[in-house]
């Protein structure tokens, strides 16, 4: 088989064309060199060895386009520059990048195309356009677009109230595309994802909402519910603690905190975050109990009932307690019997082993022989068989008692705790004031009180 080799000059030329690349400066102070391609989440840098490095947009500080003598490569770099500029919000930076590309480009066609782009950007700069969402607009149009985005979010809200979730999703997506800072749309999209059991997406949307509307209690509550569903109980309680600080004695928040504190395992109660949340809950629940008592509502575990229902529940609970106490006596008696039986079986087995050992002896010739077991040996064997059957019967009795106890506990018309934390629905969506400047405060403070 004949091997073919590239001429040295051609090989060096290929290596040079691969080595020549853009320089990506990262926010952590390091740099990468290679061919830069934009994707949906950021950029991909292909190095001279073919290694691909994926970067998020927020990891990239700047991209310096390198010159190339190949026309196709230069046009590829221009396309890369255009994609990179999609995520830049400052027109001055964009103008500088294009000017640098033009100064470095040896190709007339790519230079002419870049000059056309540059003319467009300079025109936008002269017009005073600003980047808002995914478009460049006149500064005076920002409030109008925000209003349109909020209007779309409210349309999505109404659709969700009517259970039209599939119809609401594209409307909310359009709202966010128009105004990435529309807190209402992010909140509602978080609810939408939560109802679709897309917990990572729901968490991201609620975190985004919280960054836009800090200390918004419904969002804090919903973020905590998502964290709990992700088995991040201490982190959830940490956020609940923040919610209790922002909105002391909030009924919805305290109801959910009560569910969390009731359900956590004993070893987790030593955690500092859990202890802090427990102390704040204990201090605030008293205030909430006093406030709701004035409205005729009283605490029943993690829920609230009227006086008449409270008396009925207490009566049922008292009756149930008497039944459970009786079952506990039976349970203890059966367990004591099992303990006796187990000890008897153990003692009998020890006796059997002793008889078996003593039955082995040496005869007159020094040969090892086994003597017949005495009748008591077989009596003990039969006794153990009987005891084993009795123990199996006791195990069945214990299981029956547990089943009866569980049934009695479930007979309460309203259980003290359900193990379920309640999310605040569409009524909690923040409505942010639209003004000429950026705002973060909601115009209203949506109630987080659970519906009865």
PEDAKA-V268720 format. One line per field, one symbol per residue. burial: # if it has 24 or more other C-alpha atoms within 12 Angstrom, else .. Layout:
BEGIN
burial->???
END
This chain:
BEGIN
burial->................##.######......#######...######.....###.#..#########....##########.#####..#.#######.##..#.#..##.###.##..#..##...#####..#.....##.##############.#....#..##.#########################...#.##########.##################...#############.##################.........#.###.##..##..##........########....#..##..#..#...#..#...#..##..#..##.##..##..#..#........................##..#..##..#..#...#..#...#..##..#.####...##############.....#.#...#####..
END
